[in-house]
Amino acid sequence: MKSILLVDDEFGIVETLKELLESEGFKVSCASNGKDALARLATERPDLAVVDVMMPVMNGIEMLRAMRSNQQQRHVPVLLMSAVPKAGATQGAESLPH
C-alpha cells in the first residue's frame, strides 16, 4: 500500500483529503505543521508528502528545505499546495534544491 504524509494546519482540508486519499487505497498519516511532519519523517518513509505552504510553527518551504538537507528525507517526493496566488505562495521557492 502506498503511503502519503499530509501536512496542513486546516482541519477541514486535512480531513477531506485524508478521506479522499484513503478511499483510493492510500495509507495516510497527518501532521499540522512542518515541525510535526519532520518528527514523523524521523520514523516514517512515505511515498509522497503533500504539504501546505502557509502553516504556523514551520511552513512548507522551511519544511522542504529541512527535508532536502537531511540524508534520510531528501528523496521523499513533495507536493506543495496553497490557496495563496502563485506569486505569494512560491516566494523564496526558487532557491530550493530540486
C-alpha positions as CSV (number, residue, x, y, z in Angstrom):
1,M,0.0,0.0,0.0
2,K,1.4,3.4,-0.9
3,S,1.6,5.9,1.9
4,I,1.2,9.7,2.0
5,L,2.1,12.2,4.6
6,L,-0.4,15.0,4.6
7,V,0.7,18.3,6.3
8,D,-1.7,21.1,6.8
9,D,-3.0,23.3,9.7
10,E,-6.6,23.5,8.4
11,F,-8.5,20.6,10.0
12,G,-11.2,20.6,7.3
13,I,-8.7,20.3,4.5
14,V,-6.8,17.5,6.2
15,E,-10.0,15.5,6.9
16,T,-11.3,15.9,3.4
17,L,-8.1,15.0,1.7
18,K,-7.4,12.1,4.1
19,E,-10.9,10.6,3.4
20,L,-10.4,11.0,-0.3
21,L,-6.9,9.5,-0.4
22,E,-7.9,6.6,1.9
23,S,-10.9,5.8,-0.4
24,E,-8.4,5.5,-3.2
25,G,-6.3,2.9,-1.2
26,F,-3.6,5.1,0.2
27,K,-2.3,4.9,3.8
28,V,-2.4,8.5,5.1
29,S,-0.7,10.0,8.1
30,C,-1.2,13.6,9.1
31,A,0.7,16.5,10.7
32,S,-0.5,20.0,11.4
33,N,2.8,21.8,10.7
34,G,6.3,21.3,9.3
35,K,7.9,20.6,12.7
36,D,5.4,17.8,13.5
37,A,5.9,16.4,10.0
38,L,9.7,16.3,10.3
39,A,9.2,14.4,13.6
40,R,7.0,11.9,11.7
41,L,9.6,11.6,8.9
42,A,12.1,10.5,11.5
43,T,10.3,7.2,11.8
44,E,8.1,7.0,8.7
45,R,9.1,6.8,5.0
46,P,6.0,7.9,3.0
47,D,5.9,7.6,-0.8
48,L,4.8,11.2,-1.0
49,A,4.4,14.2,1.2
50,V,1.6,16.7,0.4
51,V,2.5,19.9,2.2
52,D,0.7,23.2,2.7
53,V,2.9,26.2,2.1
54,M,1.4,28.5,4.8
55,M,1.4,27.0,8.3
56,P,2.3,28.1,11.8
57,V,5.4,26.9,13.6
58,M,7.2,25.8,10.4
59,N,5.8,26.5,7.0
60,G,6.0,24.2,3.9
61,I,9.0,25.9,2.3
62,E,11.0,25.7,5.6
63,M,10.0,22.0,5.9
64,L,11.1,21.2,2.4
65,R,14.5,22.9,3.0
66,A,14.9,20.8,6.1
67,M,14.0,17.6,4.3
68,R,16.4,18.3,1.4
69,S,19.3,18.8,3.9
70,N,18.5,15.5,5.6
71,Q,20.1,12.4,4.0
72,Q,17.2,10.2,5.2
73,Q,14.4,12.5,4.0
74,R,15.8,14.2,0.9
75,H,14.4,11.7,-1.6
76,V,10.8,11.8,-0.4
77,P,8.8,13.5,-3.2
78,V,6.9,16.6,-2.0
79,L,3.8,18.2,-3.5
80,L,3.5,21.8,-2.2
81,M,-0.1,23.2,-2.1
82,S,-1.5,26.6,-1.2
83,A,-4.7,28.7,-1.6
84,V,-2.5,31.8,-2.0
85,P,-1.9,33.1,-5.5
86,K,1.2,31.6,-7.1
87,A,3.4,34.8,-6.7
88,G,2.9,34.8,-2.9
89,A,2.9,31.0,-2.3
90,T,6.2,30.4,-4.1
91,Q,8.1,33.4,-2.8
92,G,11.6,32.0,-1.9
93,A,10.9,28.7,-3.6
94,E,13.2,29.4,-6.5
95,S,16.2,28.8,-4.2
96,L,15.0,25.4,-3.1
97,P,17.1,22.4,-4.2
98,H,15.3,20.0,-6.7
